[in-house]
Amino acid sequence: MSNDRMTRRDFIKTMAVGAGALTVGPLLQACAAPAPAVAPSVPFKIGSILPYTKVYAALGESITNGMTLYFESVNSVAGGRKIEWVKEDEENDAQISLRKLTKLIEQDKVDLFTGIVSTAVVYALRDPLHEAKMVSLISNAGGNLLTRKGEKGAAKGRFSPYIFRSSFSSYQISYPLGEWVAKNVSKKVAICASNYGFGTESAADFKATFTAAGGTVMGNDVLPPLGTNDFSAFLPQLAATKAEAVYSFFSGSDALNYVKQFEQFGLSKDMKIVGAGFLTETDVLPDQGKAALGAYTSLHWSTALENATNKKFMEDYAKRFPGKTVDVFAMQGYDSARVIVEALNKVKGDTSNKDAFMDAIRGVSFDSPRGRFTFDPKTQNVVNQIYFRQVKDNGGKLENSIIGKTDAPISDPENM
């Protein structure tokens, strides 16, 4: 090598040849100019995975409709950028969803990921989302571990700084219900829950406060598999417990079939139904009919909420999707779309600084159909007011009437 003084360019070239790109990479990055702001002409691309088939198909349709409603209200523009949306079917299958996530990230090159109904699926997608540093907004799946940092026994928190949740956690819905049921309904309760992640988590959250309040769990937990159409093998097990009420977690078509067959089997004569609000949510309540009357549930929303934002949301939804029943899943889709729009407006469409964009999401707050929407900055999970509801006949129409609420909005624990 010549003894002449090396220029800066010669030094970088030499380092690249002698040490390889992996070594010189950080040096090049340090010397590089800041990344240019994203031009307003570049669309902001959203990728979603939601169920359009199988047990949770109706939930996926409702979330999609809610998002569509809000995006259309702003002409699908936020921060000066046109919003494009690539949709994939979750199919209630983790492996299929993993393949579709790879497509969204590598082929479609989406800027933000959203969706997921199943807790099992969201747990499977967590690591790929984290490793890809993909900013993500989960619009349903409520598995507790997703937004927690601590470790309890074999349960390890799966928190990622790139993942936010705009829906709920199992804890938020069923943990307050346990104590409320013990005080207001019965202290002798059996358990019947769908046998998958969110179902068993929900049952555990209910039992924690129910037993602490002096309640007794009657018999063994009854756990039908997800996607059960015929509950005839499980209902006699509930009858044998001699419980006065049954905590139930089911959603979608499972909830429809369970509540109807519970009444047909004659259990409603001696047992009250209590459960997470998805059990009698408006996506299934009309078809459940009188079988659902009197059921007690807890949830972060109801058609009975009187705030102005909720009334407008329900009116606009009915106009945009005539014949479709508005439900909590549509509301979550609506709020999820608004979070995206509000955050993009905050950064004026410039998402080149990912940390700044995530800070914008963290700080989003607005009047939602459910009440005031905010994220807990420690967990990046939405803070929810929980309402205690009972199915009543309101002038010939069944409704989840609000009969109480938690003393304050509920944040999911950071460590538990």
N, C-alpha and C positions, 0 to 999 in steps of 0.2 A: 504494500500500500504506500502511496506517496506521502511524504512528510508535509505536503502543503496543508494549510488549514482547511478543515472540512466545513462545507456549508451545512446549514440546517437540513436542507433537502437531501444532501448526500448522507448525512447521519441517519435520517429516517429510512432511506433506501437500504443502507448497510444493515441496520437493525432488522429490517423486514426479511432480508436474505439470510442473515446469520442466526437470528433467534426465532424466526417464524412469525406468522401473523398473530398467533395467540399471545406472544409476548409483547409485540409492539402495539396491539390493539388499544390498550388503555392509553398509551402515549398519543396515538393518533386521535383518540376521542378527546383527550385533554386539549390538543391543539386545534381541534375542529371548531368551526363557528357554531353558535347555538342553532338548534333545529328551527327551520323557518315555520312560521305560523301556518296552519292549514288554511288554504284559500277558501273563501266562501262558496266558490263554484264546485268544490269537492263535496259530494254527498256524505252525510253521516250514516253509516250502514249498521243496522241492528240485526243481530241474528237471534232467533228464538227457537226453543224446542218445547213444544206443548203437545198434550195428547189430543188427537183427533179421532182415535179409534179406541176400542176396548173400554174398560170399566170407567175411566175418567174422561171419556170423550167430551161429555157435556161441559166439564170444567174447563177444558182447553178451549172450547168454542167460546165460552163466556169471557175468559180472560182476553182472548183475541178480540172479541167484540168491544170490550171495555177499552182496550188500548186503541183500537181503531177509532172509537168515538172521540177520545181526547186528541189523538193526532190530527183527525179531521178538523177539530175545532180550532187548530192553529195552522191549518192548511199544510200540515206535515213539514213545517219549517221551524227550526229553532236555532238561535244564535247565528242567523243568516244562512244556515245550511239546510238543504233539502234532506229529509229523512227517508232513507230506503230501508226496507224490511224484508229479510229472508226468513221464511218460516219452515220448520221441520216438525215431523210427527214424533212425539216421544214414545208412543206405542207401549208405555209402561214397561220398558225393557232397557236395562242399564247398558248392555253391550251395544244395542242398536243406537242408543243415544250417544254413546262414546264415539261411534263411527261418524255420526252426524255432527257432533261437536268438532271433530277433526276437520270435516269438510267446511264448516262455517269459519273456522279459524284460518286454515291453510289455503283453501280454495276461494272462498267468498271474501276472506280478509275483512271480517266484520270489526267494527270499532267498539261495540258493546254487545254483551250477551245477556239475554233475559229468558224468563220462562221457568219451567220445571214444576210439575205438580207432585210427583212421587218423591218421598224422602229417600227411598232406596236409590233412586236415580241421581238425586242431587248429591248424595254421599259419594257415589261412583264418579261423578263429574268434578268433584271439588279439587282433587289434585291436578288434573289436567288444566283446569281453569287457573289455578294458582301458579303452576309452572309456566303457563303461557302469559302470565301477568295480564290476563284478560279482565277488564272491568266488567263486573257482572251484577245484575239486579234480579234476585230470585223473587218471582211474583206469586208463589204459592208454597212450595214444599217447606214444611215447618219443623223438620227435625232439629231438636235442641242443640246438638253438637255443632251444627254448621257455623253458628256465630259465637261459640264459646271458646275460651282460651285454657281453661283449667282441665284437670284430670281427676276423675272420681272412679277408683277401681279400674276396671278395664275400659271405661268410657273416657276417651281422650278428646278434648275440644278440637274442632276443625277450623277454627277462625282463620280467615285469610284477609289481608288488607284490601284485596281486590274484589271481595264479595260483599254485597249489601243485600238486605232482604226487606221487601216492602209489604209483606203479607202478615205473618204472625209466627210464633213458635208454639210448640205443643204446650210448653209451660204456661205461656200467657193465657191460653184458653182453658185448660183443664185443672191447673194448680189452684186458681181461686175458686173453682166450682166445688172442689171437695169439701172445704169448710162450709160453703154456702148450703150444700145439700144436707150436711150433717145438722145444721142449724134450722133449716127450713122445710126439708122434705122427709128424710128418714135417716136413722142411724144403722139400718140393716140393709146393705146394698150388695148386690152381686155385680160381677164384672163380665162384660161381653164386648170384645174388641177385635177388629180385623188384625190378623196375625202377620204384621209386617212392621217395619221400623216405627212409623208414626203412630200406628194403632197401639203398640205395646208401650211406647213412650207416653202417650196420652193417658193410658190406664194407670201407669206408674205415677204420673203427676197428680192425677185425681186422688189416688189412694194415699199419697203422702200427707195431704192436708185433711182428707176425710178421716183417717185413723187418728191423726193428731187432735182432731176435734171431738174424739170420742166415738167415732163410727166403727162398725164392725163389717169387714168384708165377708160375705156369706159364701161358703164353698170355694171351689177352685175357679180360677179365671177360665172363662170359655172363650176360645180363640179360633173362630172360623177363618179359613184362608181367604186372602184377598181375591175378589171376583166370585164369591159364593152367590149362587142364584137360589139354592134351596137350603133353608136353615132348619129343616125338620129334624136333622140329627143333633142339633145344638140346643134347640128350644126346650126339650125335656130336661136337659142338664140345668138350665136356669130354673125351671119349675121345681126341681129337686132341692134347690138351695133354700126355699121358703123365705126368700128375701122380700122386702117390702118395695124395693125399687131396684132398677138395674142401670148401672152406668154403662153406656154404649158408645163405642166409637166406630162409625161407618160413614162413608161418603159416596157420592155418585150413585150408581145403580145398586151397589151393596146396601146403601141406606134405604133406598126405595123398597127393596125386597124385604129387608129385615123388619122394618116398622110394620109393613102390611102383614107379614107372616106372624109377627109377635101378637098382633090383634086377632088374626084368624085362629091361632093356636089357643086363644083364650087367656093368655098371660096378662093382658091389660086389665082383667077383672080384679086381680090381686096385686099387681106390681105396677109401679109407675116407671116411666121411661125418663132417664136423665142422661145427658151426654154432651159431648162437644157439638157446637151448633151446626156443623155440617150435616148432622143426622136428620134435621128437619128443615134444612135451608131451602130457599124458594126454588131451587132447581129440581127438587123432588117433592116438595110439600103438596102441590096441587094433585099429584098422582097418588100420594099417600092418603089423602082425604081424611076421613074421620078417624082413621087408625092413629093419626098423629096427635089428635086432640089431647091437650093436657100435658104433653111432653115438656120437660124442663131442659133448657140448654143454655150454654154460654158461648158468646161470640163477640167479635169486635165490630159488628155491624148488624143492622136490621132495617127492613123497609119501614119500620115504625119510627125510626129516628126523625125528629122534627126539624133538624137544622136546614137552613135554606140551601146549602150546597147539596145535601142529599136529595131534597125535593127536585131541584133542577136536574141533577144527575139522572134520577129515575124518569123524569119527564123526557129528557133528551134521548135516553136509551130507548124508551118506548116508541118515540118517533123514528129513530134511526133503524131500529130492529123490530118492526111490528110483528107481534105474535111470539116474540121471545121473552121469556121471563127474566127480569133483572135479579141478580143474586150477588152474594158476597164475592164470588170469583170475578164477575164483571167489574165490581167496584175495585178489586185489587188490580185488575188490568188497567183501569182508568187511572188509578193513583200511580201505578208504575210508569205509565206513559208520561204523566205529569212530572214525575221525578226527573225523567230523562230530559224533558223539555226545559224545566226550570234550571237544571245544571248546565245544559248547553247555553242557555241564555246568559247565565252568570259568567261563563268564560268566553262569551261572544263567539261561540263556535270553534274556538281554538283549543283542540284537545291534544296538541303536540306535547304539552306538559301534563303527563298522566297524573302526577301528584296533585297538581292544581285542579284538574278535573275531578279527581276523587274527593278533594276538599270541598269542591262545589256540591257534590252529591251529599256529602256528610252534613252540609249546612242547609239543605233544602227543608223548608217548612211552609205549610200552607193549610188552608181550611179544606178538609177532605169530607166526603160524604160520611165517613166514620167518626169525624170530629177533627181535632187538630192533629196534623201529620208532622212528626219529627222522627229523626233517627237518634238512637243512643250512640254517641260517637265512640264509646268504648267497644261496643259489639257490632255496630253497623246494622243492627236489627231495629225495625220500627218500634216505637213506643205505642202501646195500644190501650185505650180504655176498653174494659170488658163489660159487656152487658149481660144480665141474667134475663132469660126470655121464657115465655110459656106460649105454646100454640093455643090460640083462641079463635073462636068464630067471630069475625068482625063484620057484621052485616051480611052474612052469607059467604064471606071470603076468609079462608084460613090465613092467619098471620102470626108471626113470632113476636108477640107483644112484649114490650120491655117491662119487667116487674122489679128491676133493681140494677145496680151496677157496682163495680169495685169503687172503693173510697177514692182512689187516685189511679191514673193511667199506670199500666204495668210495663216495666222494662224487663227484658230477659236477663237473668244473672250472667255476669261476665265469667264467673267461675262457679261451677256447681256440679 
